[in-house]
Amino acid sequence: MKNLSKFAFIFLIICLIISCSQNNQIVNVEDASSETPENLYALAMQDLEKENYEKAKVQFDKIEFNFPLSSEAIQSQIMIAFIQYAQMNYDEAIFQLNRIINRYPSHKNIDYAYYMKAICNFEQIENEYLDGSYNTEALESFNQVINRFPESKYARDSEQKIILIKENIAAKHMNIALFYLKQKKYLAAMRRYKKVIDDHSESKFTPEALHRLVEIYYSLGMIEDAKKTASVIGYNYPDSKWYRYSYELVGSDKNDKINDKSFFDKISNLLTREDEKK
């Protein structure tokens, strides 16, 4: 998901430039003789716009050190976190953002701090096979943006990011469950599939999770449960390929031979067929 970072960078830079322009602080570097927090902040923003990150960071640090009680000092801390983010120093950025959130919980731009913290975790989500800690951290931070600041300009984007994160979490459960299913560890697989169905019912993976439960019930001799689950797929996803696969299992007349090798071959063939399509 790192391909979104460039878009996020441009979007946030534009917002910051607009915010800066609203203060009517247009400073010429050669004419800036007095080191007021306003002048230093405007100079730092000029460096930031030119992507002179280290030079901008020095200026922001100088504001925080020399004018700690100014509004520019707090904003400078936020901008230092942004620079860390822009340089993909995510851990340092998150540390700085947490520091800001704890120190200035009522700051006018604190919604931006929560949003950037979420973005830092979001951009470290590689795929569903890796550690899910970034999923969890990003989900929590985006939810905080929505719950704490429902009118924030970052709320809508946070909602969209949450949808993507939940899909990623569901995909992670599906991959783990499929591994267990291929190993015939049915109960372990069942727990994962039910997690997808119960916690991520709107996910695109729900029909497949239901079908896998049909397979598991069928393999354990729980034919009625298999049929009931297949009927749920048929009712909610009648045009889904997963309903067709389920019907191939429970609609057959081989229920009295569920322990035969042919049954497990059938499941294996279905799994292989689906893996080849992914």
SERO-570163 format. One record per residue (C-alpha): z, x, y; residue in one letter; residue number from 1. Coordinates in steps of 0.25 Angstrom, whole numbers. Example, Ala and Ser with C-alpha at 12.3 -4.5 7.8 and 13.67 -1.06 7.14 Angstrom:
! residues 2
rec c3:31; c1:49; c2:-18; resn:a; resi:1
rec c3:29; c1:55; c2:-4; resn:s; resi:2
END
This chain:
! residues 278
rec c3:0; c1:0; c2:0; resn:m; resi:1
rec c3:0; c1:12; c2:9; resn:k; resi:2
rec c3:-14; c1:8; c2:14; resn:n; resi:3
rec c3:-7; c1:-2; c2:23; resn:l; resi:4
rec c3:0; c1:9; c2:30; resn:s; resi:5
rec c3:-11; c1:12; c2:40; resn:k; resi:6
rec c3:-12; c1:-3; c2:44; resn:f; resi:7
rec c3:3; c1:-4; c2:46; resn:a; resi:8
rec c3:3; c1:9; c2:54; resn:f; resi:9
rec c3:-9; c1:3; c2:64; resn:i; resi:10
rec c3:-2; c1:-10; c2:65; resn:f; resi:11
rec c3:12; c1:-5; c2:68; resn:l; resi:12
rec c3:6; c1:5; c2:78; resn:i; resi:13
rec c3:-1; c1:-6; c2:86; resn:i; resi:14
rec c3:12; c1:-14; c2:86; resn:c; resi:15
rec c3:19; c1:-2; c2:92; resn:l; resi:16
rec c3:9; c1:1; c2:102; resn:i; resi:17
rec c3:9; c1:-13; c2:107; resn:i; resi:18
rec c3:24; c1:-12; c2:108; resn:s; resi:19
rec c3:23; c1:0; c2:115; resn:c; resi:20
rec c3:13; c1:-5; c2:125; resn:s; resi:21
rec c3:22; c1:-17; c2:128; resn:q; resi:22
rec c3:32; c1:-7; c2:134; resn:n; resi:23
rec c3:21; c1:-3; c2:144; resn:n; resi:24
rec c3:24; c1:12; c2:141; resn:q; resi:25
rec c3:12; c1:20; c2:143; resn:i; resi:26
rec c3:15; c1:34; c2:144; resn:v; resi:27
rec c3:7; c1:46; c2:147; resn:n; resi:28
rec c3:12; c1:58; c2:140; resn:v; resi:29
rec c3:10; c1:68; c2:151; resn:e; resi:30
rec c3:17; c1:58; c2:161; resn:d; resi:31
rec c3:29; c1:56; c2:153; resn:a; resi:32
rec c3:39; c1:64; c2:160; resn:s; resi:33
rec c3:52; c1:56; c2:158; resn:s; resi:34
rec c3:57; c1:55; c2:144; resn:e; resi:35
rec c3:61; c1:40; c2:144; resn:t; resi:36
rec c3:62; c1:33; c2:130; resn:p; resi:37
rec c3:50; c1:24; c2:135; resn:e; resi:38
rec c3:41; c1:36; c2:138; resn:n; resi:39
rec c3:45; c1:43; c2:125; resn:l; resi:40
rec c3:42; c1:31; c2:117; resn:y; resi:41
rec c3:28; c1:29; c2:123; resn:a; resi:42
rec c3:25; c1:43; c2:121; resn:l; resi:43
rec c3:29; c1:42; c2:107; resn:a; resi:44
rec c3:21; c1:30; c2:105; resn:m; resi:45
rec c3:9; c1:37; c2:110; resn:q; resi:46
rec c3:11; c1:48; c2:100; resn:d; resi:47
rec c3:13; c1:38; c2:89; resn:l; resi:48
rec c3:0; c1:31; c2:92; resn:e; resi:49
rec c3:-7; c1:44; c2:91; resn:k; resi:50
rec c3:0; c1:46; c2:77; resn:e; resi:51
rec c3:7; c1:58; c2:82; resn:n; resi:52
rec c3:19; c1:54; c2:74; resn:y; resi:53
rec c3:28; c1:66; c2:75; resn:e; resi:54
rec c3:27; c1:67; c2:90; resn:k; resi:55
rec c3:30; c1:52; c2:91; resn:a; resi:56
rec c3:42; c1:54; c2:82; resn:k; resi:57
rec c3:47; c1:65; c2:91; resn:v; resi:58
rec c3:46; c1:56; c2:103; resn:q; resi:59
rec c3:53; c1:44; c2:96; resn:f; resi:60
rec c3:64; c1:53; c2:91; resn:d; resi:61
rec c3:66; c1:58; c2:105; resn:k; resi:62
rec c3:67; c1:44; c2:111; resn:i; resi:63
rec c3:78; c1:40; c2:100; resn:e; resi:64
rec c3:85; c1:53; c2:103; resn:f; resi:65
rec c3:85; c1:53; c2:118; resn:n; resi:66
rec c3:85; c1:38; c2:121; resn:f; resi:67
rec c3:93; c1:32; c2:109; resn:p; resi:68
rec c3:97; c1:19; c2:116; resn:l; resi:69
rec c3:83; c1:15; c2:121; resn:s; resi:70
rec c3:74; c1:5; c2:114; resn:s; resi:71
rec c3:64; c1:16; c2:113; resn:e; resi:72
rec c3:73; c1:24; c2:104; resn:a; resi:73
rec c3:74; c1:12; c2:94; resn:i; resi:74
rec c3:59; c1:10; c2:94; resn:q; resi:75
rec c3:57; c1:25; c2:92; resn:s; resi:76
rec c3:65; c1:25; c2:79; resn:q; resi:77
rec c3:56; c1:14; c2:74; resn:i; resi:78
rec c3:44; c1:22; c2:78; resn:m; resi:79
rec c3:49; c1:34; c2:71; resn:i; resi:80
rec c3:50; c1:25; c2:58; resn:a; resi:81
rec c3:36; c1:21; c2:61; resn:f; resi:82
rec c3:31; c1:35; c2:62; resn:i; resi:83
rec c3:38; c1:38; c2:48; resn:q; resi:84
rec c3:31; c1:26; c2:43; resn:y; resi:85
rec c3:17; c1:31; c2:49; resn:a; resi:86
rec c3:19; c1:44; c2:42; resn:q; resi:87
rec c3:22; c1:37; c2:29; resn:m; resi:88
rec c3:37; c1:43; c2:29; resn:n; resi:89
rec c3:42; c1:30; c2:24; resn:y; resi:90
rec c3:56; c1:34; c2:20; resn:d; resi:91
rec c3:58; c1:40; c2:33; resn:e; resi:92
rec c3:53; c1:27; c2:40; resn:a; resi:93
rec c3:61; c1:18; c2:32; resn:i; resi:94
rec c3:74; c1:26; c2:35; resn:f; resi:95
rec c3:71; c1:26; c2:50; resn:q; resi:96
rec c3:68; c1:11; c2:49; resn:l; resi:97
rec c3:81; c1:8; c2:42; resn:n; resi:98
rec c3:88; c1:16; c2:52; resn:r; resi:99
rec c3:82; c1:7; c2:63; resn:i; resi:100
rec c3:85; c1:-6; c2:56; resn:i; resi:101
rec c3:99; c1:-2; c2:54; resn:n; resi:102
rec c3:101; c1:3; c2:69; resn:r; resi:103
rec c3:93; c1:-8; c2:76; resn:y; resi:104
rec c3:93; c1:-21; c2:68; resn:p; resi:105
rec c3:90; c1:-29; c2:81; resn:s; resi:106
rec c3:79; c1:-20; c2:87; resn:h; resi:107
rec c3:67; c1:-28; c2:91; resn:k; resi:108
rec c3:58; c1:-21; c2:82; resn:n; resi:109
rec c3:67; c1:-20; c2:70; resn:i; resi:110
rec c3:57; c1:-29; c2:62; resn:d; resi:111
rec c3:47; c1:-18; c2:63; resn:y; resi:112
rec c3:57; c1:-8; c2:57; resn:a; resi:113
rec c3:59; c1:-18; c2:45; resn:y; resi:114
rec c3:44; c1:-20; c2:44; resn:y; resi:115
rec c3:41; c1:-5; c2:44; resn:m; resi:116
rec c3:52; c1:-2; c2:34; resn:k; resi:117
rec c3:45; c1:-12; c2:25; resn:a; resi:118
rec c3:31; c1:-6; c2:28; resn:i; resi:119
rec c3:37; c1:8; c2:24; resn:c; resi:120
rec c3:41; c1:3; c2:10; resn:n; resi:121
rec c3:28; c1:-6; c2:9; resn:f; resi:122
rec c3:19; c1:6; c2:11; resn:e; resi:123
rec c3:26; c1:13; c2:-1; resn:q; resi:124
rec c3:23; c1:3; c2:-11; resn:i; resi:125
rec c3:12; c1:9; c2:-19; resn:e; resi:126
rec c3:10; c1:0; c2:-30; resn:n; resi:127
rec c3:17; c1:-9; c2:-40; resn:e; resi:128
rec c3:19; c1:2; c2:-50; resn:y; resi:129
rec c3:29; c1:10; c2:-42; resn:l; resi:130
rec c3:43; c1:9; c2:-38; resn:d; resi:131
rec c3:45; c1:-5; c2:-31; resn:g; resi:132
rec c3:56; c1:0; c2:-21; resn:s; resi:133
rec c3:46; c1:0; c2:-10; resn:y; resi:134
rec c3:42; c1:-15; c2:-14; resn:n; resi:135
rec c3:57; c1:-19; c2:-13; resn:t; resi:136
rec c3:60; c1:-12; c2:0; resn:e; resi:137
rec c3:47; c1:-16; c2:7; resn:a; resi:138
rec c3:49; c1:-31; c2:3; resn:l; resi:139
rec c3:63; c1:-31; c2:8; resn:e; resi:140
rec c3:59; c1:-25; c2:21; resn:s; resi:141
rec c3:48; c1:-35; c2:23; resn:f; resi:142
rec c3:57; c1:-46; c2:20; resn:n; resi:143
rec c3:67; c1:-41; c2:30; resn:q; resi:144
rec c3:55; c1:-42; c2:41; resn:v; resi:145
rec c3:52; c1:-56; c2:37; resn:i; resi:146
rec c3:67; c1:-61; c2:36; resn:n; resi:147
rec c3:72; c1:-54; c2:48; resn:r; resi:148
rec c3:60; c1:-55; c2:57; resn:f; resi:149
rec c3:52; c1:-67; c2:53; resn:p; resi:150
rec c3:45; c1:-67; c2:67; resn:e; resi:151
rec c3:42; c1:-52; c2:66; resn:s; resi:152
rec c3:27; c1:-47; c2:67; resn:k; resi:153
rec c3:30; c1:-40; c2:55; resn:y; resi:154
rec c3:34; c1:-52; c2:47; resn:a; resi:155
rec c3:20; c1:-57; c2:42; resn:r; resi:156
rec c3:16; c1:-43; c2:37; resn:d; resi:157
rec c3:29; c1:-42; c2:30; resn:s; resi:158
rec c3:26; c1:-55; c2:23; resn:e; resi:159
rec c3:13; c1:-50; c2:18; resn:q; resi:160
rec c3:19; c1:-36; c2:14; resn:k; resi:161
rec c3:29; c1:-44; c2:6; resn:i; resi:162
rec c3:18; c1:-51; c2:-2; resn:i; resi:163
rec c3:12; c1:-38; c2:-6; resn:l; resi:164
rec c3:25; c1:-32; c2:-10; resn:i; resi:165
rec c3:29; c1:-44; c2:-19; resn:k; resi:166
rec c3:15; c1:-42; c2:-26; resn:e; resi:167
rec c3:18; c1:-28; c2:-28; resn:n; resi:168
rec c3:32; c1:-31; c2:-34; resn:i; resi:169
rec c3:26; c1:-41; c2:-43; resn:a; resi:170
rec c3:15; c1:-31; c2:-47; resn:a; resi:171
rec c3:26; c1:-21; c2:-51; resn:k; resi:172
rec c3:33; c1:-31; c2:-60; resn:h; resi:173
rec c3:20; c1:-35; c2:-66; resn:m; resi:174
rec c3:17; c1:-21; c2:-70; resn:n; resi:175
rec c3:31; c1:-18; c2:-76; resn:i; resi:176
rec c3:30; c1:-31; c2:-83; resn:a; resi:177
rec c3:16; c1:-28; c2:-89; resn:l; resi:178
rec c3:22; c1:-15; c2:-94; resn:f; resi:179
rec c3:33; c1:-22; c2:-101; resn:y; resi:180
rec c3:23; c1:-32; c2:-107; resn:l; resi:181
rec c3:14; c1:-21; c2:-113; resn:k; resi:182
rec c3:26; c1:-15; c2:-119; resn:q; resi:183
rec c3:30; c1:-29; c2:-125; resn:k; resi:184
rec c3:43; c1:-28; c2:-117; resn:k; resi:185
rec c3:42; c1:-43; c2:-114; resn:y; resi:186
rec c3:55; c1:-46; c2:-108; resn:l; resi:187
rec c3:54; c1:-35; c2:-98; resn:a; resi:188
rec c3:40; c1:-39; c2:-94; resn:a; resi:189
rec c3:45; c1:-54; c2:-93; resn:m; resi:190
rec c3:56; c1:-50; c2:-83; resn:r; resi:191
rec c3:45; c1:-44; c2:-74; resn:r; resi:192
rec c3:35; c1:-55; c2:-75; resn:y; resi:193
rec c3:46; c1:-65; c2:-72; resn:k; resi:194
rec c3:50; c1:-57; c2:-60; resn:k; resi:195
rec c3:35; c1:-58; c2:-55; resn:v; resi:196
rec c3:35; c1:-73; c2:-57; resn:i; resi:197
rec c3:49; c1:-76; c2:-51; resn:d; resi:198
rec c3:49; c1:-66; c2:-39; resn:d; resi:199
rec c3:34; c1:-65; c2:-36; resn:h; resi:200
rec c3:29; c1:-79; c2:-40; resn:s; resi:201
rec c3:18; c1:-78; c2:-29; resn:e; resi:202
rec c3:13; c1:-65; c2:-34; resn:s; resi:203
rec c3:-1; c1:-64; c2:-40; resn:k; resi:204
rec c3:6; c1:-58; c2:-52; resn:f; resi:205
rec c3:13; c1:-71; c2:-56; resn:t; resi:206
rec c3:2; c1:-77; c2:-65; resn:p; resi:207
rec c3:1; c1:-64; c2:-73; resn:e; resi:208
rec c3:17; c1:-63; c2:-74; resn:a; resi:209
rec c3:17; c1:-77; c2:-80; resn:l; resi:210
rec c3:6; c1:-74; c2:-90; resn:h; resi:211
rec c3:14; c1:-61; c2:-94; resn:r; resi:212
rec c3:26; c1:-70; c2:-97; resn:l; resi:213
rec c3:17; c1:-79; c2:-106; resn:v; resi:214
rec c3:13; c1:-67; c2:-114; resn:e; resi:215
rec c3:28; c1:-63; c2:-115; resn:i; resi:216
rec c3:32; c1:-76; c2:-119; resn:y; resi:217
rec c3:21; c1:-77; c2:-129; resn:y; resi:218
rec c3:24; c1:-64; c2:-135; resn:s; resi:219
rec c3:39; c1:-68; c2:-137; resn:l; resi:220
rec c3:35; c1:-80; c2:-144; resn:g; resi:221
rec c3:39; c1:-89; c2:-132; resn:m; resi:222
rec c3:27; c1:-98; c2:-133; resn:i; resi:223
rec c3:32; c1:-109; c2:-125; resn:e; resi:224
rec c3:36; c1:-100; c2:-114; resn:d; resi:225
rec c3:23; c1:-94; c2:-114; resn:a; resi:226
rec c3:16; c1:-107; c2:-113; resn:k; resi:227
rec c3:25; c1:-112; c2:-102; resn:k; resi:228
rec c3:22; c1:-99; c2:-94; resn:t; resi:229
rec c3:7; c1:-100; c2:-96; resn:a; resi:230
rec c3:8; c1:-115; c2:-91; resn:s; resi:231
rec c3:14; c1:-109; c2:-78; resn:v; resi:232
rec c3:2; c1:-100; c2:-76; resn:i; resi:233
rec c3:-7; c1:-111; c2:-79; resn:g; resi:234
rec c3:-1; c1:-120; c2:-69; resn:y; resi:235
rec c3:1; c1:-110; c2:-58; resn:n; resi:236
rec c3:-11; c1:-101; c2:-61; resn:y; resi:237
rec c3:-21; c1:-109; c2:-69; resn:p; resi:238
rec c3:-33; c1:-100; c2:-65; resn:d; resi:239
rec c3:-26; c1:-87; c2:-68; resn:s; resi:240
rec c3:-30; c1:-77; c2:-78; resn:k; resi:241
rec c3:-16; c1:-76; c2:-82; resn:w; resi:242
rec c3:-16; c1:-91; c2:-86; resn:y; resi:243
rec c3:-28; c1:-88; c2:-95; resn:r; resi:244
rec c3:-21; c1:-77; c2:-102; resn:y; resi:245
rec c3:-9; c1:-85; c2:-104; resn:s; resi:246
rec c3:-17; c1:-96; c2:-110; resn:y; resi:247
rec c3:-24; c1:-86; c2:-119; resn:e; resi:248
rec c3:-10; c1:-83; c2:-125; resn:l; resi:249
rec c3:-2; c1:-96; c2:-126; resn:v; resi:250
rec c3:-15; c1:-105; c2:-128; resn:g; resi:251
rec c3:-18; c1:-98; c2:-141; resn:s; resi:252
rec c3:-14; c1:-103; c2:-154; resn:d; resi:253
rec c3:-8; c1:-90; c2:-159; resn:k; resi:254
rec c3:7; c1:-93; c2:-154; resn:n; resi:255
rec c3:12; c1:-91; c2:-168; resn:d; resi:256
rec c3:7; c1:-77; c2:-169; resn:k; resi:257
rec c3:13; c1:-71; c2:-156; resn:i; resi:258
rec c3:19; c1:-59; c2:-163; resn:n; resi:259
rec c3:5; c1:-55; c2:-169; resn:d; resi:260
rec c3:-2; c1:-43; c2:-164; resn:k; resi:261
rec c3:-13; c1:-52; c2:-159; resn:s; resi:262
rec c3:-4; c1:-58; c2:-148; resn:f; resi:263
rec c3:0; c1:-45; c2:-143; resn:f; resi:264
rec c3:-14; c1:-40; c2:-143; resn:d; resi:265
rec c3:-18; c1:-52; c2:-135; resn:k; resi:266
rec c3:-7; c1:-49; c2:-124; resn:i; resi:267
rec c3:-12; c1:-34; c2:-124; resn:s; resi:268
rec c3:-26; c1:-38; c2:-122; resn:n; resi:269
rec c3:-22; c1:-47; c2:-110; resn:l; resi:270
rec c3:-14; c1:-36; c2:-104; resn:l; resi:271
rec c3:-25; c1:-26; c2:-106; resn:t; resi:272
rec c3:-35; c1:-36; c2:-100; resn:r; resi:273
rec c3:-27; c1:-38; c2:-88; resn:e; resi:274
rec c3:-24; c1:-23; c2:-86; resn:d; resi:275
rec c3:-38; c1:-20; c2:-86; resn:e; resi:276
rec c3:-41; c1:-30; c2:-75; resn:k; resi:277
rec c3:-30; c1:-24; c2:-66; resn:k; resi:278
END
